[in-house]
């Protein structure tokens, strides 16, 4: 089946190459993206028996940072190489000074084999849902043990893989152990035909990634009379209802300050245009002098920089996390505001965060909305009732505290499964 798969994907690459070349000619961004991927690990020094960790984007890179820190604290001596799929994940990994960072090349032996030659992995760690057929088959061929950590199997992915069960089992044959974040994720794997002895439930490392409380951050400091409401990790379709809710709330509560933080920074111009349509004065985070937030008089802040959202969550009285009103997006990380005693609201399509949503709702620390129309009344209710707001926030933080520890359980399996 390997030969057939490579023939099919190779043919697809050849057929699509004229369109890729044309796009590269008209888009410098796309051209640079291709160059980074083709370069792969060529810029890295030669590594011997490395521990290769692969993370897709920003959230997975943050998780990788926690995993790497704990591995080194536990005595890991192998050189560590970290690959990312997205450019934003790569930028964050470089900014955080993580070891031997590179972009994962295209999933085809022609570009993957040089990576194996350069970093000679003794083990591959895949974070969450990053399953690449060629990468996994090459690991099997080269006898590189593979461990999926913080593994998740959403309902959407499960439905898709169930239609091609034989392909899924062929693709994942190289995986030595699936370390899943919840029992439901594990059950879906088992239903796809993965042997029970290859599946473990270790919990969600994202609980370990989170700082706990205001003092854990070099946080922005706001005027105590300001009442921050953060609309974080927003996706297309989130900002309109957020602006409508904010404008209504501003009429009822003049001292509130709104914060909008798009999930992808390239959408900031689009969100700016939307804010102007609502005729609301706003401030760009990047244009405010550092240390001047305590005197911030404005009513709306647009966050146009990565890595600062948690500082706003630490100051917030309420948070809405985007991506949950559209099943295509499947939600965003709702644990981040919860760690700061902040009540968190989110939509009903949390495909990628269903376990986190269930835990927070059951504990009373999260409020799941069924549609956009519920956003304003839910926020207003919590604004008017300080006791309910504080109780919800405490429950959210307590939930995060109670579910920490997955990273150490995961490291135990990494140690057990890596080749000598």
Buried (B, 14 or more C-beta within 10 A) or exposed (E): EBEEBBEEBEEEEEEEEEEEEEBBEEEEEEBEBBEBBEBBBEEBEEBEBBBBBBBBBBBBBBBBBBBBEBBEEEEBEBBBBBBBBBBBBBBBBEEBEBBBBBBBBBBBBEBBBBBBEBBBBBBBBBBBBBBBBBBBBBBBEEEBBBBBBBBBBBBBBBEEBEEEEEEBBBBBEBBBBBBBBBEBBBBBBBEBEBEEEBBBBBBBBBBBBBBBEBEEBEBBEBEEEBBBBBBBBBBBBBBBBBBBBBBBBBEEBEEBBBBBBBBBBEBBEEBBEBBEEBEBEBBEBEEBEEEEBEEBEEBBBBBBEBEBBBBBBBBBBBBBBBBBBBBEBBBBBBBBBBBBBBBBBBBBBBBBBBBBBBBBBEBBBBBBBEEBEBBBEBBBEBBEEEEBBBBBBBBBBBBBEEBBEBBBBBBEBBEEBBEE
